[in-house]
Structures are given as structure tokens and as C-alpha cells.
Amino acid sequence: MADDTNSSQPADSGASLKKKGGNKNMMIIAVVLVVVVALVAVVVLGGLLNSDNRTALEKIQERGQIIVGTQVPYPPFENINISSGELEGIDIEIMYYIGEKLGVTIVFTPMAFDPIFAAVQTGQIDCAISSITITDARDEVNDFSLPYYVANQAVLVHESSTIADLDDLNDSELVSQLGTTGQWWVDENLSPQSNIPLDDVPAAVVGVENGLYDAFIVDTPVANKYANDTNYNLKVAFVIYTFESYGILIPEDEPELKAAIDAAITEMIADGTLDEIMLKWLE
């Protein structure tokens, strides 16, 4: 009886089921492998097409242009000529000299001061020149050229102001430029009634002129420029000696670009061009 019952079921049914299931699994595996191989090919090909091992200096030289960020106006270092509409000033002439030595043209990109550092770090611009003080914090994420100028902070006030020392500043309403060492110095060393950071330098100057602020803490050459401008009723109350060195901001880990810019600055100092530029704009 048992034998007769078993004979009604094909002897190889289990084997047949296993065989069918095995074919299905093999087909799935094959499809997965094809998809994986295709994805890998796309990634590898995309990497090959997008790979760019050129240095920043090589890109600049091949492009024939160096894109430079700067914040204007900040006379006498960066300003706009009213007649021509062109940029002018100490930093502008320095950068044109460097561009000539690198054999490329300069393309200035005016922008607010505070975003300049991220723009260099992320490669939106090749470098920046904008009366930028060399500091350890800034040097952590970017790099700097050799210094080309040493500045201090000055206290720009209205001609009628009685502010004469640091104690007077502690009882005053101050304004400084956003993201600058002037703003940092006030925050770290004084306790004024207020310290308003502004992007716009002319707005800060006009604010002091109109009595909105008691004093503008700003780099000495800039304060002197506005104090000597007969369009304003301003004076420099006193100088805060911070001895800050300006440098050109460049991307981190681009030694070739730094070396090329440093060489141009060194040559500019040696041939007297830097002194000529300073005398022209700081007289």
C-alpha cells in the first residue's frame, strides 16, 4: 500500500522544485550584479571625468585671470573712482602688480567683508585683498601672504567730541565694521554702552557725523582719510596701538600660489614700488 501511494508522486519532484528555485535565484543575482557593475562604472567614470589635480596657481594661469575678493569702499586701500567708476587704492595697485608678475589679469569681485573668508575657503574666489589683518584664527582655515602693511586702530569722532581716552569709550555708543579686528578689539577690551557692527563703512562714518554713534573704531589709515576729508566734520581722537599686519588671503594648502604671491610682494618691496604706492595714497 505504501509503495503504491508513493508511486503516484513523481520521484524527482523535490529535485525539480529545487531546480526551479535555483534558476530564479540565479537570475536575481545576475540582475543585481549587472546593476552593481553599472553603478560602479558610472561612479568611476564620473570620478575620472571630474578629477582635477591642478593646483590653484595652475588653474589661475591656465584661465589667465585671478579672481580677487575685496570690500569697497575702504579708502585709501579700496575705493571707487567717482569719475571712472573703477576701483582704486593701495590694495588695488598691489594686486595689479602681483597680477602682472603672475602673468594674469585681475578680476575684482566686490563683496561684504565678513563673507570674504568663506569665499576663499570654498573656492568661490582665488584670493582676497581688503586690508585683512593676519590673525591665528583666520589662518586656521585659510592662509596668508607675507605682510605688506602694519596698521593700528583709531577712534574716529565728530569734531565737537570730548572723547580723549579708553575710559571715555566705555561710556560711549560705538560702531565698528562687522567681522574686523576693530570689532573684536572693542568686544575683548571695552565695555561700551553699545558696539554696533556694520558691513557698510560709509554708513558708520555718516552715523558718527550725524551723532548716531559717538565713535567709529577703524584702522588708522581709514580714520585719517575721513578725518582729512573736508566733506565731513570728523577728527581722530586718538590711536589704539594694535600693530596689525595686513596680508593677502589665499586658500589653505596651496603652497605654489602662496610662493608666487610672496615672491611678487618681496620684489615689490625690493624695487621700491610698495613705498611709492604708500606715499601716493597715504600723503
Residue pairs with C-beta under 8 A, 6 or more apart in sequence:
10 16
54 62
55 254
55 256
55 257
56 126
56 250
56 251
56 254
56 256
56 257
57 102
57 254
57 256
57 257
57 260
58 256
59 126
60 66
60 102
60 104
60 126
60 257
61 102
61 103
61 104
63 104
64 104
64 105
65 104
65 105
65 106
65 107
66 99
66 102
66 104
66 105
66 106
66 107
66 126
66 127
67 107
67 109
67 125
67 126
68 95
68 106
68 107
68 108
68 109
68 125
68 126
68 127
68 128
68 129
69 108
69 109
69 110
69 111
69 116
69 119
69 120
69 124
69 125
69 127
69 128
69 129
69 130
69 249
70 78
70 87
70 91
70 92
70 108
70 109
70 110
70 111
70 116
70 128
70 129
70 130
71 78
71 110
71 111
71 112
71 113
71 116
71 130
72 78
72 79
72 80
72 87
72 110
73 79
73 80
73 201
73 202
74 89
74 130
74 131
74 201
74 222
75 89
75 222
75 225
75 226
76 89
76 90
76 221
76 222
76 225
76 281
76 282
77 89
77 90
77 91
77 92
77 130
77 131
77 221
77 222
77 281
78 87
78 89
78 91
78 92
78 130
78 131
79 87
79 88
79 89
80 86
80 87
80 88
81 87
81 88
87 108
87 110
89 281
90 149
90 277
90 278
90 281
90 282
91 129
91 130
91 131
92 108
93 277
93 280
93 281
94 129
94 148
94 248
94 265
94 268
94 274
94 277
95 106
95 108
95 129
95 248
96 106
97 264
97 268
97 273
98 248
98 261
98 264
98 265
98 268
99 105
99 106
101 260
101 263
101 264
101 267
102 260
102 261
102 264
109 125
111 119
112 178
112 199
113 130
113 177
113 178
113 179
113 180
113 199
114 178
114 179
114 199
116 125
116 128
116 130
116 132
116 249
117 128
117 138
117 141
117 142
117 179
117 249
118 124
119 125
119 128
120 126
120 127
120 128
120 142
120 249
120 250
120 251
121 141
121 142
121 251
121 252
123 251
126 250
126 251
126 257
127 248
127 249
127 250
127 251
127 257
127 261
128 248
128 249
129 248
129 249
130 249
131 149
131 151
131 219
131 222
131 246
132 138
132 144
132 246
132 247
132 248
132 249
133 151
133 180
133 181
133 244
133 245
133 246
133 247
134 144
134 147
134 244
134 245
134 246
134 247
135 181
138 144
138 249
141 252
142 249
142 250
142 251
142 252
143 249
143 250
143 251
143 252
143 253
143 254
143 258
144 247
144 248
144 249
144 250
145 247
145 248
145 250
145 258
145 261
145 262
145 265
146 247
146 262
146 265
146 266
147 245
147 246
147 247
148 246
148 247
148 248
148 265
148 268
148 269
148 274
149 245
149 246
149 278
150 243
150 244
150 245
150 246
151 219
151 220
151 221
151 242
151 244
151 246
152 219
152 220
152 239
152 240
152 241
152 242
152 243
152 244
153 181
153 182
153 185
153 217
153 218
153 219
153 220
153 239
153 240
153 242
153 244
154 217
154 218
154 219
154 220
154 222
154 223
154 224
154 236
154 238
154 239
154 240
155 163
155 169
155 215
155 216
155 217
155 223
155 236
155 237
155 238
155 239
155 240
156 205
156 208
156 215
156 216
156 217
156 218
156 223
156 226
156 227
156 234
156 235
156 236
156 237
157 163
157 208
157 214
157 215
157 216
157 234
157 235
157 236
157 237
158 208
158 209
158 211
158 233
158 234
158 235
159 233
159 234
159 235
160 233
161 214
161 215
161 235
161 237
162 168
163 169
163 172
163 214
163 215
163 237
164 237
164 238
165 238
166 189
166 190
166 240
168 237
169 186
169 190
169 192
169 214
169 215
170 190
170 191
170 192
171 192
171 193
172 192
172 193
172 214
172 215
173 192
173 193
173 194
173 196
173 213
173 214
174 186
174 190
174 192
174 194
174 195
174 196
174 213
174 214
174 215
174 216
174 217
175 195
175 196
175 197
175 198
175 204
175 207
175 208
175 212
175 213
175 215
175 216
175 217
176 182
176 183
176 186
176 195
176 196
176 197
176 198
176 204
176 216
176 217
176 218
177 183
177 197
177 198
177 199
177 201
177 204
177 218
178 197
178 198
178 199
179 197
180 218
180 219
181 242
181 244
182 217
182 218
182 219
183 195
183 197
183 217
185 217
185 240
185 242
186 192
186 195
186 217
187 195
196 213
198 204
198 207
201 218
201 222
204 213
204 216
204 218
205 216
205 226
205 232
205 234
207 213
207 216
208 214
208 215
208 216
208 234
209 232
209 233
209 234
215 237
216 223
217 240
219 244
220 236
220 239
221 282
223 236
224 236
226 232
226 234
227 234
227 235
227 236
248 261
248 265
250 257
250 258
250 261
251 257
265 274
268 274
